[in-house]
Amino acid sequence: MSKKVKSFLYNFLGFVVIYLPTLFLVGKFTHLNGLWVPMTSFMVALLLAPKFQAIKTPSGEKIFMKWLFIKGVKEIQ
């Protein structure tokens, strides 16, 4: 599996792990209804989810991660 596909899957999984609990919590504890519940959860997950990117370096392709709660950029693989 290529590094680009891995970074895409990491992005998706990171987003889903934050989106689903947020969807439940926003639906249960706020007075929002209709389309506002998933849209609010989407925005929260978009801001809080880690971002992964595959970059070609002189030593090969590597995956890097940037997250709101971690200072700087971390190399994953």
Rosetta blueprint (number, residue, H / E / L):
1 M L
2 S L
3 K H
4 K H
5 V H
6 K H
7 S H
8 F H
9 L H
10 Y H
11 N H
12 F H
13 L H
14 G H
15 F H
16 V H
17 V H
18 I H
19 Y H
20 L H
21 P H
22 T H
23 L H
24 F H
25 L H
26 V H
27 G H
28 K H
29 F H
30 T L
31 H L
32 L L
33 N L
34 G L
35 L L
36 W H
37 V H
38 P H
39 M H
40 T H
41 S H
42 F H
43 M H
44 V H
45 A H
46 L H
47 L H
48 L H
49 A L
50 P L
51 K E
52 F E
53 Q E
54 A E
55 I E
56 K E
57 T E
58 P L
59 S L
60 G E
61 E E
62 K E
63 I E
64 F E
65 M E
66 K E
67 W E
68 L L
69 F L
70 I E
71 K E
72 G E
73 V E
74 K E
75 E E
76 I L
77 Q L
